[in-house]
Amino acid sequence: MELPTPARTPTDPLAFNIVVEVDLRFEDLTPHRRIDLIHAVRRDNAHVDESPLGNALVYFDSEHTDWVKAGLLALDVAKTVNQAWPVAGVEVCRSDLWLDEPFFDHELDDLGDLPEWSAQADPRRCSTVIVEVEPESGTTRHLRDDRLTMVLNDPRNVRLSRSAAGRPQVILETRESPVTAGLSIAKPSITLDRDRTITRVRSVRADIYRAEVALYDDVVEIDAAQPRLPEWRYVTDDGDRTVVVTDLRVRLEGWSIIHTSVDGITDTSDFGFGAVWRDDDGNLNSVCDGDILDAWEAPIPQGSNLDAFVVDGTRLDVDPWDAMTEWLAESMYDQPLGFLIELGPQDYDESDDSPVVCAQVVFLSDGVLMLRLSKQVLERLSFADYSSDGLALDTWHYDGYFDDCTDGYLFTRDVRLVAQTCTSWFRDKAGFDTADALGCSYRTADELPRSS
């Protein structure tokens, strides 16, 4: 006989997703600013994405815990981010729900009755707080839907709504910032969670929330109906190569990729669920180096380029320059000391004296890379050693130390920064129309014969 599944108690540990939205357009974030935003939350598993209205948001999944600890963590992270970024919202969501509904399910019948002061106040200086709970189970120990507002401090500023999935929502209008409003709702939420299972709590600037409600049909439903390209990476291990997506809010069941080999042969591969590891420098790998991450994976042959993702017959083309960035990052991972990568025009002729836009990457000790950019052919330097001791990292140097390095050089451990800089150098600064016009060569350091 199959035993019934015991009901969850408020103290059972759960996993949560924590989201902080900032008042900056996602499309305006440069790669450097995106990295800065990730670093602001001080979590290794943080990701940056776009809100329904186009703001940037940073999110991460927490360890299994309870609502109290998850809420305190969310507020602590939001306060930290707010020191350098204008925070527009903070949210805590149960992870199982986040996978299916990454964005908040707003009031379906437009805004309810707002308090008079709220309707007249500047919504940019106010906040809306939404607490969503599971539907009534029929047991008497649960607080009835019509009594949910009584849990909050001032029921006059509260209204009830219901999501499309039937989950009750308690919505509070306040005169505070999103972070302060989230803190004010913490204690009532603890009380509420004793009687009803909370699924999500969100505190967001009132003007943003009202715009989301007004544009629900145009933004949320269309966004769900028109899938977007997920953020992806190449990962290689002993000849096995995959396209990896670690953003689990994107469910890639039924998705596939289209890839083309160096011989021009096009083929497809399906996504499956697996795992990868992320090392201390943020690089993904499959050799158990760092923290393990759940991930969607699709095999791709060595030397092949990713052309597109496909879902339900819809083709989502990959920008060739983005593909170049990922290929460069893949090529730079775990290379030996003295390894050299050179990039330049594929049709370069040594007898031609005209300017030649090129780049060079040299692998130094302790994981440091040296990137050099130039509008003339770069010489291959003769190094006394490859030590990185004393080098100023993550600083662009224009002091002309290298005679042939016309546009400066950089020392860094950030593989993706080097890859993104190379891509923008050829695409934006040098004016290359396509990555197909570029050539690449590799070279390893020479070793003395019979050296120990």
N, C-alpha and C positions, 0 to 999 in steps of 0.2 A: 504494500500500500504506500502511495506517495504521501509524504508528510506535507502539511501546508507550510508555505514560506512565512516565517515570523515577520510581523510588522516592524518597520524601522522605528527605533526610539530616537529621541532628540540627541542622544549622546553618541549614536553610531557615527564612525568616521566616514567622511565623504571626500571626494576630490572636487575642487572648485577652480574655475577660471576667473582671474582677476584682470580687469580692463581699466585703463586710464586713457581718456580721450583728451587731446589737447586742442587749443583753439588755433590751429594752423592747418592749411590745406595739405593733404597728403601729396598731391601732385607737385607742390612747391618744395618738398623735402629733397635736398641733395643727398647723395650717398653718405657724405660725412655727417649731415644732420640726422639722418636715419640711424646711423650707428650711435650718435650721441644720445638719441632718445632711448635706444635699447639700453645703453649703459646707465641711463638715469634711474631705471628701476632696480638696478643692481641684482639682476637675476639672470643666470646663464641660459635659461630656457625662454627668454623673452622674444617676442616677434612684433613687427610693426605691420599694420594693415590700415584699411580705409573704412571710415564710418559710412553709413548710408547717405549722409549729406556731404561727404568728401573730406571730412577732417581726418587728421592722422590719429591713430590710436595705437597704444602699445599694450600687449597682453601677455600673460604667462599662466601656466597651470600650477596650482599649489599642490603640496603633498596632502595625503588624506588627513583631514582634521574635522573640526566642527564649525558651525556658522560663526560663533563668537571669535575664534582665532582667525578664521578667514576674513571676517570683516575688519578686525583690527589690523591685519596684515595689509589689506587693501587701502585702508586709510593712511597707514604709515607710508606705504609706497607712494600714494597720491600726494602726500605732504612733501615727500622727497622730490618728486618730479616737479611739483609746483614751485620749487626754489629756482628752477631754470626755465620752466615751460609754463605757459598759461593753461592750467587745467580747466577743462570744460565739463568733465564728467568722470565718475568712477562707478564701477559696477562689479558685483560679485555674483557669479552664476554657477549653479551646479554643473559639473563637467559633462555629465551624460546629456543634459538638456542643451548645453552649448554646442555640442556636435551637430545637433539637429536644427537648432535655432540660434545662429551666432549673433543675431541682432534682436533687440527687444520687440516683442509683439505689442504694438501700441493700441490705444483705445480705437476700436473699430468704428464707433459711431461718432467720431470727432471728439473734441474736448467736452468733458462734462461741465457742470456748473462751477465756474471758478469763483472763489471769494471776491467780493467787490474790490478790495484793495489790490488783489493780484491782477485783476483785469485791467486796472488803471496804472499799475506800476511798470517801470521799465523791466521787461523780462530778462535783459542782459544782466541785471543786478539781482535777479532772483533765481531760485532753483526749484526743480520738480523732483520729488523723491517717489519712486515706485517700489513697492514691496509686493512680490507675486508669490502666491501660495498654491499648493495642490488643492483640487476641489474637495468638497466635503465628502467624508467616507461613510457617513450615516451613523457613526458611533457618537454617543452622547458626550464623550470627553473632548470632542473637538468644538472649537468656537464657531458659531454659526456665521455664515457670510454677512448677514445684516448686522452683526455685532463686531466685525473686524475693525471698523473705524474707532471704536471705543478704546482700543488698545493704545492708540497714539495720544500724544500730549494734548493736542487741541483739535478735537473732531470737527470744529467749524471750518478748518482749512483742508479737510480731507473729503475725498469722494471715492466711490467704488466703481470699478470697471471689471471687464472680463476679457481675457485673451481669446484668440480664435480657437485655441485648444480647450477653452473652458476653464482656465485657471483664474481664480479671483485675483484682482489687483487692488491694492490700497494705495491711493495717490495723494500725496501731500504737497502743498505749495508753501514755500518759505521765502523769507527775505535774505537768506544767507547764500554764501558761495557753495558750490557743489561739495567741496571737501568738508566745510563746517556743517552743511545740511546732512551729509552722510553721517557725521559724528553724532548729530542730534537724534538721528533715527536709530542709533545702535541699541540703546537700552530697550525701547519699545519693541524692536525686532527680536531681541532675546526673549522677551515675554511672549510675543506672538509665536515664536518657534516652539514654545512648549506645548501649544495647542494645535498648531497647523504647520505642516511641513513647508518651509520656505524654499522656493526654487530660485528666485533671483531678487537682488536688491540693487537698485540703480539710483544714483543721485546725479542729475545733469542740469546744466544751465537751462532756464525755462524757455528761452527763445529757441534753443536747439530742439528741445522736446516738442514744442508746439509746431515747429516747422516739420518735424518728422511725422507728427500726427496728420498735419494738413496734406503732406505729400506721400502718405502711406502707400496708396495704390500706385503712384508713379515711381517711387523709389524702392520700397522694400519688396513688393511683389515682382516688379520688373527685374530687380537685381537678382532675385531668386530664380526667375525664369530664364535669365541670360547669364550663364556661368562665365566666370572670368578665369584668366590664366592664373594658376597658383604660383607662389614662389617656389622655385625648384633648384636642385643642385645635381651635379654629376658626382658619383662616388665610384671609385675603382679599387679592386682588391684582387691581386694575383690573376689579372686577365678578365675577371668578372666585373662588368661595368653596369651601373644602373642610373636611371633618373629617379631622384628621391624628392618627395614632398613631405615635410615634417609638420606642416600646418594641418592639424587634424580637424579643424573646422570645415575643411573641404573634404567631402566624402567622395573618394575616387573609385568606388565600386562601379564597374561598367565603363570606366574611362580607359583610353589607350593612348599611345603616342605614335607618331609617324617619324621615321628617321631615315636618313640617306647616307649610304656609305661613300667612301672616297671614289669608288668605281661608278657612282651614280645610281646604285641600286636602292630603291625605296622599299621599306618594309614597315610593319607595325608590331607593337608589343603591348600587352595588357598589364594593368596595374594590379598588384597584390599587396597584402598587408604584411609588413615585416618590421625590422628594427635597424637602426644605425647608431653610431656613437658620435658624440661631439667632444673634442678635446678642449684643453684650457684656452686655446686661441680661437675657439669657435669654428674650427674646421670639422666637417663631417667625415667619418671614416667607417669602415666595416671590420676593423681589426681590434675591437674592444678597447680603444683608447679613449678614456673619458667617461662621460655620463651616457647611459643608454636612452634612446628616444624611440617611441613608436613612430612608424613612418609608412607611407605608401611608396612602393618601388615598382619600376618597370625596367626590364633588361634592355640594354642598348649595346650593340657591338662596338668594340674598340675602333676608333677612327671615324665612327659615324657621327653625324650632326643631328641634333634634335630639330625637327621642322615644325611640329604642331602637336597639341593635345586634341583628342577627339572625344566627345560625349554626346550620346543620342543623335549621332549623325552630324553634329555641329563641329566644325573645325576651328580651333583657336590657334592661330599662327603665332609662332615664337619669333620675336624680333631677332634678326641675325646678329645684331650687336650685343643683345643680351646673351645669346648663345655663345658669342665669342668670349664675353666676360666669364661665363661659367666654365668654358673650356680652358681658359687661361688659369683660373683658380684651381681647376683640377690638375693641370700640368705642373703647377707650382707646389703641390702638396707633397711633403716628405721627400724632397730631392736632396742629393748628397752635397757635402761641402764643395764649393767651387763650381757648382752647376751653373751654366750660362744659357739664358734664353735671349735670342735676338729677334726683333720684329721690324719689318719694313716693307717697302713695295715689293710685290711678287715679281715684277718685271725689272728689278734693279739691274743696271748695267754698270760694271766697274769703270768702264771707259768714259762714262757720262760724268761731267764735272758739275752738273746742276745740283741745287739743294736736294737732299734726300731726307725726308722725315722718317725717323726711326726711334726705337726704344731698346733698352737693354736691361736685363735683370740678372744680378749675380747673387748667389746664395752664400752668405757669410756664416759665421759660427753662431750658436745659440739661437737658431731659427730666424736670424735677421736677414732681410733681403735688401739689396741696394738697387734702386730703380734710377735709370738715367734716361733723360729725354733730350732729343737733339734734332736740329734741322740739317745736320750734316752727318756723314757716316761716322759712327762711333768706333773708336779703336778698342781692341781687346786689351784691357789693362794687365800689366804684370804685377801681381801682388806679392809682397814680402810674406804675408800670411793672410788668412781669412778671418782674423779675430775681429769681433764686434765690440770689444771693450772700449769704453769711453765715447762711443758714437752718440750723437744727439738724435734720438728716435722721433719719428712722426713730425719732423720739421722739414719744410721744403727749403733747400739750399740754393741760393742764386749767386754765391760768391765766386763762381768761375774757377773753382779748384781744379776741375778737369777741363782742359783746353777745348776739347771737342764736344763738351756737354753744354750745348747752347741754351737749353731751357731748364736747367737745374737738375737736382738729384735729391733722393729721399732714402732714408734708412728706416725700416719698419719691420715689425713681425706680422703685420696684418696682410695676409695673402690676398684677401678680397679687395682691400684698398689698392694694392698694386694692380690687380686685374682690372678694376673699375677705372683707375687712372689711365692705364694703357688704352682701354677702349675709348674713353673720352678724348684722349690725345689724338688718336687717329680719326675719330668721327667728327668731333666738334672743333678741334684746333687745327688739324691738318686738312680737313675738308674731304676725307675719303667718302665716296658715295656708298660703298658697300664693303663689308669685311672680306669679301672674296678677292679684293685687290691686294690683300696683305699676304706676306710670306713669313715663315717662321723657321728658325734653326735652333738646334740644341747642341750643347757641347759640355762634356764633363772634364774635370780637372785632370791634367796629366800626372801620372805617378812614376817615380823613379823605379827602374828595374831592380828587383831583389831588395826593395825597401821593406823595412819591418813595419 
